[in-house]
């Protein structure tokens, strides 16, 4: 069995304790829920701030609302390490939290060992990685990488009407400074440890996932327009039933995607599509539906599969002969992780006899935005039964510690060696 080399037992136990401490900070009737911008979220950050201050560090909130703390090295070249401490409603205790606690543990290691690194090391707890009430995710990493637009900042909360810029300011950010484009510094690094949120590592008996890509995401909104009418008096051959058209389209999407996923896998790429949301009007038992909207989430490591999917779906919709309209609501490109960091991570895993798998991330992450301004690497640990965004989300303690140890070894290689990748 793999054993930690650098991570002392005391730090192993402290890391597990930190995770349990954040677990306890949740909406009491909805465990585990700590939504960005809420009081519970601020309480979780207060815990992190207290831990950082105990190390003699000076935590601060940056313009984008990210919580950060810096251990100054001999140079300004920086290794950023982190993830996010917010959760989805009724989510799990490791999604994002693992990466934040891993960064905190690595800072503890350097401080307690009294090691002055060659590179500076900085922890980041990104603001609102999960989709927020403003309908946008990865707010903090978008802001830090110069990808949070004026349109984003002007978004209104659907219930309170609060402007996103005001919410960022409320948690300590300075949105007026966000539209100043940051300068990319590819001498810097960003490292993120995360749970896989899927079943692949567990099924293949691997302990670490070395992320090669973060998928691009396109989301389509498809609206069918018909006529609402009485369910008892409208003959079957005289109906314009939008829910039937939508149901047929869902099946067609599934069949198109099955074929494209096979083609993608033959190229060592990936493509998936999901109809996860239906809005049906008037949604009454005795009324023929007159308006139905589908939201389709598509993800791929290669942009051409988005094009193939839309071409085939449009051909199907045209032969369906039913009025429809579609629009693209989300369009992000696949992101490659840094190949030099990937190779170094692989070397470390091999030396430590850690079973690993090179794999793409099917979920979006802050690392996708940080990759535009720093060399970026992402590591996964197995998720038990592949469950995530669920109170049952969990990973084995030995896998948690293995992931932190590998991240620490990678940080040591970068922080203490003068060699630049």
N, C-alpha and C positions, 0 to 999 in steps of 0.2 A: 504494500500500500504506500502511496505517496505521502511523505512527511514534509512539513514546513522546514526550511533550512534557515531562513533569516528571521522569520516572524516568531518572536518569543511567545511562550505560553501565556504570559500576562497580557500581551497585546491581542492574542487570539481571543481570550476570554473577554477582554474589553470591547473588541469589535462586536462579538455576539451580544454583549450587554447593551451596546449602543443601539443595535437593531431592535432589541426588545424594548428599550426606552422609547424609541420613536413609535413602535407598535402601540404603546399605551396612549399616545397622543392622537386620539381619534374622536370623531363624533360618536358619542356613546351609544346611540341607537342605530348606527350604521358602520359597524367596524368592517373594514378599516378605511376610514374616509378622512382625508386631510387635503381638502381642495385648495388650490392656490388662491391667495388674496383673503382667505378667511382667518378668523381668530385662531383656529386650531393650527393652521399653516404657520402663522406667526409664532405660535407656541412651540412648534417643532423647530423652527429656526432659532428660537431663543435657547433651546437645548444645545443646538450645534454651536451657537455663539459662546455659550458658557464653557463648552469643552475646548474650544479653540483658545479662549482667553486663559484657561488653565495651562495651556502649553506656552504661554507668553506671547502668543500671536495677536495681531490686531485685525479682527474681522471687520469687513466693511460691505456696504451695499453699493454696487456700481450703478451707472446710468440706466441700465436695462432692468434693474431690480434683482440682479443676481447677488447671492451671498458669496463672498470670497475671502480668503485668508492666504497670506504669502509668507513663505519661508525664504528669505533672501539668500541667494547663493553668491558665488564669487563673480558670476557674470549675470547679465540681464536676460540671457537666453532662458526661456521659461518652459517648464513642464507643467501644463495644466492637467489636473486630474479631477474628475467629478461626474455628476449626473444630476438627478433631481429628487427633491423630497416631497413633492406633491403626489397625490394619488388620484385615480379615478374613483367615482362613488362606489363604495363597497368593494374596494380593490384589495390588493395584497400588501404584504409587509416588506417585499424585496424589490419590486419594480421601481428602479431609480434609487431607492434608499441604499441598496447594496453598493452602488458606485460612489455615493456620497460618503458612506461609512468607510469604504476602502480608502478613499482619499484622506479622510481624517486619520485612519490607522497609519497610513504611510507618513503623514506629518508627525504623528506621535513617535514613530520609529526613528526618524531623523533627529527630532528634538531630544528624545530620551537617550539616544546614543551619542548626542552632542556632535553630530556630523554636519559639517558645513559643505553642502553640495556644490559642485562646480556650476551646474545650472540652478536657477531658482525654481522652487516648487510651489504651486499655487492650487488650492482647493477651490472648486466652483460648485455651488448648489444653484443650478439654473432655475430661473423663475418659470413656472407653468409649462413644463414639458408636455404634460397631458393636455388634451383639448380643453380649453377653458370655456367659461360661460360666454365669452365673446366670439366663440366659434373658431378660434385659432390656437394652434399648439406651438410648442417650442418658442415661447415669447422671449425668454432670456437669451437663448443661443442665437435666435434671429437678431435680437438687438445687439448682442456683442459682436456678431459677424457682419453687421451693416445690412441685414436683410429684413428689418422691420420697417415697413413703409409708412408714409403719412396716412395712407388709407387704413392701414392696420391700427394706427394710433387713434384714429377717429371713430373706430367701431364702438357701438353702444351696447351696453348690457341689455339683454332682451327683457328683463324684468325691472331693473332699477333705473335703467337709462344712463348709468355711469359710463363715461368715456374711458376707453382703455388707457389712454395717457394719464388720466387722473388716477386710475387704479394703480398704475406703476408708480406714480408719485406717492400714493398712499402707503406703499410698502417700502419707500425709501429711495426709489429711483429718480432719475432726472430726465424725463422724456424729451425735453427741449434739446438735449445734446445727442439724441439717438440718431438723428439723420445725418450727422457728420460721419462720413465713411471711414471706418477704421483701416489702418494700413495692415495688410497681411504680412506676417513675418514667418516664412517657412523655415526659419531656424528654430522656431518654437514647436512644441509638441502638445497634443491633446490625447489623453488616455481615458477610456471609459470602460469600466467593468459593469456587466449587466447580466441579469438572468436571461436565458434564451427566450422564454415565453412560448415555447413550443416543445414538441416531443422528440426531436431528432437526436440530440445528444444522449438522452436516456436510452432511446431505442438502439442506438449504435454503440452504447457502452463507452462513450467518450466523456472525459472530465472537463475539457476545455473546448470552446468553439473559438477559432481564430477567424474573425469577420473579414471577408474579402470585399464585400459590397454592402451598402445599405440601399434597399430597393427604391426606385422611383415610384411615385403614387399618382395616379390619375383617377379622379372621381367624376362620374357622369350623373347628371340629373335628367331623367327621361320622363316626360309628361305626356300622358294619353288624354285626349279630350273627346268625350262622347256626349250622351244625353241621359241625364237622370230621369227615370220614369218608374211607373208603378210596376212592382214585381208580379202582380197577379193579372194585370190587364194587357201587358205588352207581350205580344207573341215572340217566340224565340227568334224567328227569322227577321224580326223588325227591331231588334235591339242594337244599341251602340254601347256595349258593356265594356268599359275600360279595364275593369279588373280581369276579365278574361284575356284581353290583349296583353296586359301586364304579366299575367301568369304564363302565357305562352312565351313571352319574351324572357322571363326568368329561366325557363327550361332551355331556351335557345342559347342564352348566355352561358349556362352550365355546360352545354354540349360544345359550344365554340371554345370555351376555356379549357375543357378537358383535352381537346386536340392541340391547342396552342401550348399547353403545359408540357405535353409529350414532346413537341417540337423543340421547346425551350430546353428541356432536360437533355435532349440529344446534343445540344450545343453547350452543355454545362452552364445553362442559364436557368432562370425561373420566371414563371408567369402564373398569376392567380387572379381570379375575379370573384367578387361576392356581392349579391344583392341582399343587403342587410337591413334595408329600410323601405317600407311601403307606406304611403299616405293615400288613403282611399276616401273619396267623398261621394255621397254624404255618409257612407259607412253605416247604413241602416239595414236591418234585417229584411225589410220588405221594399227596398228601393234598388233598382238597377243602377250600379255605379256609373257616374257621369264624368268623373275625373280621378285619375290614379297617377301617382308619381312614384318612380323607383329611384333609389340612390344606389349607384353601382361603384364599388371600390375595386380598382384594378392596381396590381403591383407587379413590377418586373425589374430584373437586373439589366435589361437591355431595351432601349426606347423603341426599337422596331416592332416589338410585340404589342405595344400600345396601338401603333398604327394598324397592324394586322387585325387586332381585335375590333377596332372601330370600323374598319372597312367591312369586315364580315358581319358585324352587328347591324350596320346601316343597310347592307344588302338584305338581311333578314327583315328588318323593319319595313323596307320598301315593298317587299312581297307580301307583307302582312296586310297591306291596304287598310290601315287604320290611322287616323290623324295623330301625329305625335310631334313633339319638339324636344330637342336635347341640347344641353350645354355642359361644358367642362367647368366644374367648380373648383377643382384642385389639380395642379399640374406641377409636380416636382420631378426632377431628373434623378436617375440612379447616381449614387456617389461611391467612388472607389476609395478604399482605405489605402494608406500609404504602404507601398510595397516593401520598402526598406524596414519599416517597423513590423510589418507582417513577417518578414524573413527573420528578424531578430526574435520575435515572439516564438516563432517555430523552433528556432535554435534552442531557446531557453526551455521550452516544453520537452524537446527531445533529450536535452541534457538531464532534465529532472525526471525522465521516464513518465511524463504525464500523457496519457492517451488523449489525442486532440483530433479535431476535424476542422478543415477549412470550410467555411460556409457563408452564405449570404444572410443578411438580416432581413426578414420579411416585415419587420416593424420599423417605423420611423424613430429616430433618436436625435438628441442634441449633437451627437458626433457628426451627423450629416451636414449640419451648418458650420460646425467648427472646422471641418475639413477644408473649407474655403480660405481659412486664415492661418492654419497650422498643420503640420504633419500629424495625422490622426490614426490611432489604432483603437480597436474595440475588441474586447474579450467577453465571451459568454460562459456561464456555468449552467449545468443542467437544471431544468425545472421539473419537479416531481409530477409525473403524469402529463407534462406539457401544459399545466394549468396556470393561467395568469389573468390579471384583471378580475380577480375572484378572491374572496376571503380565504379560499383553500390554497392559494398560491404558496408554494414552499420549495425550498431546496435543502438538501442534506447539509448539516453543519460542516462535514468534512469537505464538501464541494465548495461551500462559501469560503472556507479558509484556504483551500487550494487556489481559488480564484484570486483572493487578496494576495497570497504569497507570490503567484506568478506576476501580478501587477507590480508588486514591490520589487521583484527581481528585475523586471523591465525598467522600472524607475531608477533602480540602482545603476544599471548599465548605462542609462542615458545621463543620469545626474553626476556620476563619479568619473566616467570616462571622458576624456577630452575629445575623443573621436566623434565627429559629426556624421550623421547618416546622410 
